Amino acid sequence: MTKNLGIVETQQITCFERPNSLTLKSGLKLGPITIAYETYGTLNSDKSNAILICHALSGDAHAAGLHKGDKKPGWWDNMIGPGKAFDTNKYFIISSNVLGGCKGTTGPSSINPETKKPYGLSFPVVTIKDMVVVQKALIDRLGIKKLHAVAGGSMGGMQALKWSVLYPDSVNSAIVIATNTGHTAQQIAFHEVGRQAIMTDPNWNNGDYYDKKPPSTGIGLARMVGHITYMSDESMDKKFGRQLIDKERVGFDFSQDFQVESYLKYRGESFVQRFDPNSYLYISKALDYFNLSEEKSLDVVFQNVKANFLVITFTSDWLYPTHQLKSMIKALKINDADVSSCEIKSSYGHDSFLIEADGQSDLITNFLKKESK
Amino acid sequence: MTKNLGIVETQQITCFERPNSLTLKSGLKLGPITIAYETYGTLNSDKSNAILICHALSGDAHAAGLHKGDKKPGWWDNMIGPGKAFDTNKYFIISSNVLGGCKGTTGPSSINPETKKPYGLSFPVVTIKDMVVVQKALIDRLGIKKLHAVAGGSMGGMQALKWSVLYPDSVNSAIVIATNTGHTAQQIAFHEVGRQAIMTDPNWNNGDYYDKKPPSTGIGLARMVGHITYMSDESMDKKFGRQLIDKERVGFDFSQDFQVESYLKYRGESFVQRFDPNSYLYISKALDYFNLSEEKSLDVVFQNVKANFLVITFTSDWLYPTHQLKSMIKALKINDADVSSCEIKSSYGHDSFLIEADGQSDLITNFLKKESK
């Protein structure tokens, strides 16, 4: 029987204190770095039951349970808890906000200790690798030598992949969901529309808006585009179809006529209340820069990988379609990695990884069981 | 052997002079209406060889041939000319700019005779039906009782469909390419992003910008989104992949890194030079309002249709995918219409209707031959 976690709290630690700053992939140094994280369940005595959950573009450390006073639980509450896919009766679940984020981990809205003002655009551009290096510092601080699993969807899947390659001895297994090994031209293109929308908003002010009006319009447009790519043609038709806001008639003007229009506009406009536009720039750039193979072929990249892999994709996910991971699965198999892959039938598009708890739970429960033998 | 048309010119006529203004679908009246059009080939003595070509969102009357001094021919020059799919040795081709457009037909940038200033947002919202009614006035003026064919891709296909339903006795055959019988939630959503981008650009000024700076940023963003939807994942990967602008390295900043980014930004920024942002609003709204079935089912809508149909779609067109026209083909067949349909294999996405001349030409040449028996 599944239960919910109840009240949870976000915690913070600080690493990479100067002079031990982190040297980023760009070559620039950053420190100190505060990491916001949550944990659910209990770490066992030999510290072998830890699972790291990695979030997507607009996610945060609050993956499950309720914050005091909130009615809405964490973003993967349907997957994390007692008796759920990531079973907190068995596992110690860790979820942290990524480097560059805006939910407690150091990012462009954090105070730069040198200037005592928010970093803004003086914050260095970070990569998925940098995010993973910071997560490793958290895992080290918690005294965990090896993760039972690292798991995530979308950008979270990229982090899981990077973990398996960067720290092969620290990852038992990787659960890689609805993602890609490197952003395609189309994936980059949709992000660049979002970035241009933010950066051409006069309120963006070259990233210096923390004591002024934020670029709400720009990030609202970025979020509208994002939402379209996260849903499927079918899920949008099921949810909205051509339903009108005013059931009687269209307005024959440029106010909004269709429910899909007002939904997207509302979701866009309200996004700025929970997300920093500069973080959107930094994190989307990290996604676009991500390319697991870079100069080497994937066959070579995976040579030292020791983890077992569970790869999940969804039939209606046109942003990260199944076929894009075929060459990765092949490259893993060439390297004798244990890989299970499954394409789940779902109409929810890319959002399926957040919604399709049932389909994913059985796969994950069994995969985690196998690995803990 | 195919040849090019050489130099062509856009002509204009004016209809719906007051008090004989056009009553639009909205109930509002509009007049006078100037129609910009081009013709290629020669009208035969019994005026039975005329084919009307209908353009898409950003198209115009200049479908083929060269304007004096230009190097780039009309948008369907690969399809229209001596020996081509629409063979000007046989047929008299007519192409007109749609109502609401900005290339010579009355639209929001036209001078309102009452105020002597551009209409701007005082221009009434128009529909695909209104566009077709205006085209009919042009055909009447040219003394043509029945079109040998009406043809178009994307929004042009919607016009062809509307012609077949609205004027069943005036259309021998309809060539309907890469379109839909009514915009889906996803199709509406992408347009609404573009409209919001234009209308939130401070230079838009509620549509009143004709003596000021136009909303270039807004329409640029709208065009960037549009371009992504017109291409396919595959064609973007073939054309750009992850190629960098500076081959040496990424910039680790928010200038553009990837060629796909600079291509889209350039195409977006240059669009305002050839297209009026208000026309973009009006025409995209007409597309979103289009719903051939409205209260009736398609079976009933097609009851009086007399035309023969050629329906063409493309495998990689994810904006107007093949499956969306299945129920239309069924409804036509239920009404004993002669329907040929073909899905052409192409990697160019929605743009295929502009690019894949070879695949389309054979189908169209044969279809037009059959109908002229």
Interface residues (C-beta under 8 A of the other chain):
Chain A: S26 L28 L121 P124 V125 G182 H183 T184 A185 Q186 I188 A189 F190 E192 V193 R195 Q196 A197 M199 T200 P202 T217 G220 L221 M224 V225 H227 I228 M231 D233 M236 D237 K239 F240 G241 R242 V250 F252 D253 F254 Q256 D257 F258 V260 E261 L264 K265 G268 L281 K285 D288 Y289 N291 W318 P321
Chain B: S26 L28 L121 P124 V125 G182 H183 T184 A185 Q186 I188 A189 F190 E192 V193 R195 Q196 A197 M199 T200 P202 T217 G220 L221 M224 V225 H227 I228 M231 D233 M236 D237 K239 F240 G241 R242 V250 F252 D253 F254 Q256 D257 F258 V260 E261 L264 K265 G268 L281 K285 D288 Y289 N291 W318 P321
